[in-house]
Amino acid sequence: MKTNKIALACSKCGSRNYVVKANPQYRTERLEIKKYCKYCNEHTLHKETK
């Protein structure tokens, strides 16, 4: 089973705060997770970047 590293960027300020591993075989859409952004000091939506 192959997993890829995916960078997650804050949708509010654009900083890339997190890197997660995910299997691309099971996903058809871009990953979106609500996580804490240390630059915005709040929980914001983080989206998968290229």
C-alpha positions as CSV (number, residue, x, y, z in Angstrom):
1,M,0.0,0.0,0.0
2,K,1.5,3.3,-1.1
3,T,1.1,6.5,0.9
4,N,2.0,10.0,-0.1
5,K,3.0,13.0,2.0
6,I,0.4,15.8,1.6
7,A,1.0,19.4,2.7
8,L,-2.0,21.2,4.3
9,A,-2.2,24.9,3.9
10,C,-4.4,27.3,6.0
11,S,-7.2,28.7,3.9
12,K,-7.1,32.0,5.7
13,C,-3.4,33.0,5.8
14,G,-2.0,30.4,3.3
15,S,0.8,29.1,5.5
16,R,1.6,25.4,5.1
17,N,1.4,24.1,8.7
18,Y,0.9,20.4,8.5
19,V,2.1,17.4,6.6
20,V,0.0,14.2,6.6
21,K,0.3,10.8,5.0
22,A,-2.6,9.6,2.9
23,N,-3.3,6.8,0.5
24,P,-4.3,8.4,-2.9
25,Q,-6.1,5.2,-3.9
26,Y,-9.0,5.9,-1.6
27,R,-9.4,9.6,-2.2
28,T,-10.9,11.3,-5.3
29,E,-11.2,14.8,-3.9
30,R,-8.7,17.2,-2.2
31,L,-8.3,16.7,1.5
32,E,-9.9,19.4,3.7
33,I,-9.5,19.2,7.5
34,K,-10.3,21.8,10.2
35,K,-7.0,22.2,12.2
36,Y,-5.3,24.8,14.5
37,C,-3.2,27.5,12.7
38,K,-0.5,28.9,15.0
39,Y,-0.3,32.1,12.8
40,C,-4.0,32.9,12.9
41,N,-4.4,31.6,16.5
42,E,-7.6,29.8,15.7
43,H,-9.0,26.7,14.1
44,T,-9.4,27.1,10.4
45,L,-10.0,25.0,7.4
46,H,-6.7,23.5,6.0
47,K,-6.7,22.3,2.4
48,E,-4.4,20.0,0.5
49,T,-1.8,21.7,-1.7
50,K,0.2,20.5,-4.6
